[in-house]
Amino acid sequence: MNGLSEAERFLLDAVRRGDEQGWPQLVDRYQGRLLAFARSRVRSATDAEDLVQETFIGLLRGLERFRGDSSLETYLFSILRRRIIDSHRGKARAVCLLNDITGSGGGGDDSDPGPESRLPAPDPTASWYARRDEQHDAYRSVLAMAVGELVRGYKTSLNFRELKIIELLFYAQLKNAQVAQAVGVEDGHVATVKHRSLARIRKHLLDHAEGLSQSHIDPPDALLTEVWEGHRLSCPKRSTIGGYHLGTLEDAWTDYVDFHLNKLGCRFCLANLHDLQASDDQAQLDRVRQRILQSTVGFFKKS
């Protein structure tokens, strides 16, 4: 997804200034969808509330380091997901419900040392580690731009069939035959879309990044999934999910959002939908809100 919206920037600026109304407004805006996501990942409602509370505390603690490269919603979801993984290390579930059924990847394997383990290993000095991390972050950023550009092209042209295919390939890590069956096309068409999409990603990487090795020009599937998930590259906007909930979207968009929610099973977007559906469950939201505000009051004490 894109960087900060004007509304998000306004809220963050208010929080950084210590505005007494800014923080409650930010909590009100995001706690419902975060709580819905947490409830989909842990069994205990109390645990879910604890994790959401920890997420908002984590936001405040890292506020000065947040550069706004992603939306605030995406950043909060990433903090929450890390809290969930930490709470049951080694038992992290994939971010798409479809992965639970197929047993495919989905970026939830924390035993994977990550793409940095494939970089050359010179003398492990502090400066080398810092440079390596900077290079890796820069590469991930360019890769996210490449995939994001691909996704936007499909959405702009309303080519949702091919968008579904690359979601299933790169986000859910399904095999070609599984994708063909899910979308209702021939295996050969899936292979063609995959080849064409990877060629466009490679071209973007070559045009926008310097000194790439062959392993970077051809990013591994796990890294594509990690970047896709981390930036939520194909997730519909909350307003679009709201339109789906109200039945006001165009037919093509309705079909795609339904696929993204109910066949792919993106937990982030399902959390948004469930939050919209449960907007009348105000008692629990009020309770969690009060806990968050009480636990973070120390961040706003005047010196």
N, C-alpha and C positions, 0 to 999 in steps of 0.2 A: 504494500500500500504506500501512498505518498507520505510526505512529512506532515508537520503539524498544520492543522486547520487554523483559521483565524480565532475560532472559539477556544480551541485548545491553547493556543498561544496566550490569549487573554487570561485564561484561568491560571496558567503556569506563572505568568508575570504577576498576577495578583497574589499567588501563594508565595512567590519569592520576595514580594514586598512586605509580606506579613499581613496582608489584608484579611481581616477577621471573617469576611464573607466568602473569600476566594476558596479556601480549603473545603468548607462544607459543600459549596457548589460543585467542586471537583468530585468529591466523594459521592454526592447524589447522582452525578452524571454517569458514573462508571460502576458503582458497587453492585447493581443488580445483575448486569451481564457477567461480571467477574464471579459473583456468587453462583449464578447458573452454571458457569463453566466448572467451578470447583465442585459443585454437587454432582456433575457428570463424571468426575474422576475419583472421588473418595466416597466411602459409604456413609460416614457419619456427618450429619448436618452441622454438628458442633465443630468437627474438624474443618469442614468447608468454610465456616465463618472465621475460624482461627487463621486459615490460610489467606483469606481475603484481607483480614486485618493486617497480617504480616506483609502482604503485598503493598498496601498503602504506606506502611512504615518504611518498607524498602524503597518506595518511590521518593519519600522525603530524604532518606539517608543518601540517596544517589542523585538527588535533584541537580546538584551543581555539575555533575558529569553527564547529564542527559543533554545531548546536542540537538535533539529534535529531528534526527534523520528519519525516524518513523513516526507514525501517528501516536498520540498518547495512548490510545486504546491498545494498539499493538504492543507498545512498551510495557503497559500494565499486564497484558496477557503473558508476555514473555517472563516477567518477574513471577507471576502466579504459577506458571507452568514449572519454572525452576523450583519454586517452593514445594510444589506437589511431588516433583521427582525426588527432591531431597528428603521428603517425608517418608517415602518408601523406595529408597535407593535400590535399583535393579529390578523394580516392578513397574516402571513407567510404561503407560499404554500409548499406542500410536495416537496421533492427533486426529485421524479420520476414523470414523466408526467402521468404514469399509475394511480397514486394515485388521480390525478385530475378527472379521469374518474370514478374510483370505489368508491371514497370517503373514502378510507382506510387511514391508519396512515401515516407513512413515516418520523416520527421524527420531524414534524414541529410544534407541539403543545407546546408553551412556557408556557401554564398554568400548565403543568405537573410539580410538584415540583421536580421530578427526584428521582432516586433510593436512594439518600442520605437521603430522608425523611423517608425511611423504616428502617434506622439503629437505634440501641438503642439510647436513649436520656438521658445520664447522665447529671450532672451539666454542663451547657454550658459555660465552661471556655475557654479562648483563646487557651490554649494548647490542650484541647479536640477537638476544631474545627480544629486546624492544623493537629492533628493526624487523625481525621476523613477524612479530605480531602486527606491526604497521602494514607490512606487505600483505599479510593474510587478510586483514580487515579491508584493505584497498581492493584486493582481488574479489572478496565477497561482495563488496559494494558494486563493483563493475558487473559481476555476474548477476546480481539482483536487478540492476538496470537492464541487462540484456533480456532476462526472462520477463521482467515487467513490461518492457517494450513489446515483446511477443504477445503477452496476454492482452495488453491494451489494443493491439491491432485486431485481435480476434473479437474483442468486445465492440470496438468501433464499427467493424464490418458486420456485426451480429452473426459471426461465424461460430456459433456456440457448439456445433458438433465437433469441430477441431479443438476448441478450447476444452471440451469435456475429455477428449482423447489425451491431450497433453497433461491435464490435471491427473488423470488416472495413471499416466506413465511416470510423470516426474514428481507429483505430489504424493500419490498413493503407492507408487512403485509397483504397479501391477505389470504382469507380463503381457505381451502383445495379444495373445489369444484371449486372455481375460478381459482386456480392454475392448477387443472386438465384440465379444459377447455382451458386455455391459452397454455398449453404445449402439450395437446393432449394425455393425459394418463388417466388411471382410478383413481378414488378418493383413492382407497386402496393403489395404488403405491405411491401417494403423502404422505399418512399417514406413509407408511413404510420408505420413505426417510427422512421425518421429525423426526421420532422416532430414526432412525439410526444416523442422524446428531446430534441431541441433546445429544445422548448417548456419541458420540465422544467428543463433547464440554464439557460435564460433566467430562469425564475422564481426559481431559487436565486440567480442573480447579482443580480437586482433586490432580493431580500429581504436579501442579506448584504453587498452592496457599495454604496458611495455614489458619486454623481457619475460614473456610467458614461456614456461616449459610445455612440452606436449601434454603432460598430465593436467595442466591448467587449461589448455585450449580445448581439451576433451574432459570436462569436469565429471567426476564419478557421480553415479546416480544418487548416492547417499548425500553428497554435498548439494546437489540440485534440490533434493527434498528439504534439507536443512535450511537452505536459503529461502526456498518457497514458503516454508512454514514460518521462518523467522520474520519475514516481511509480509506474510499473508497476501501474496501477489495476486491471487485471483478472487479473494474474498469480496463479495458484494458489500457495498456501503450499508451502514445500519439503516439509512433511509430507504434503500432498495429492499432490504429485508422487511422493513415496515410496510412498504408497498405490497410485497408478497403476502404479508400477514393480512392486510386489508383487502387484498384482491384487486388492486388498482394498477398492476403492472401490465405492460404489453405482453402478448402471448409468448413471444420469443424469450423475453426476460423471465417470465413466470416459469417457463419450462426449464431454463438454465438454473435459476435459483432453487427450484424444486430438486433438480439433480444434485446441486452443490450441497444442499441441506440433507436430502433424504436418501440419495444413493451414495455419493461420496461420503456424506456424514461428517462434514467439517465441524469439529467440536466448538471452534471459536464462533462460527456463525450460528450454530444451534444454540449456543449460550445467549447470543443476541436475540434470537427468536424467542427462546424461553423467557428471557427477561421481558420482552414485549408482551408475551402472552400472560405473564404473571404480574403485570403491573398493578393488579389489585391486591397483591399479597403484601400490603404495606406494613403490616405488623412486624414481620421478620426484617424487612428492609430498615425500618426504624430502629430495631434492636441492634442490627449490625452497624448501622450508621453511628449510633450512640457509642458503641464500643470503639469504633475507629477514631472518632473525634476525641474520646477520653484518653485513648492510648497515644495520641499524637499531640496533645495539648502542649507538651514540653517543647516542641519544635517552634512554637510561636510565642514563647514567653519573652516579654520585652526585657532588654538588657538594662 
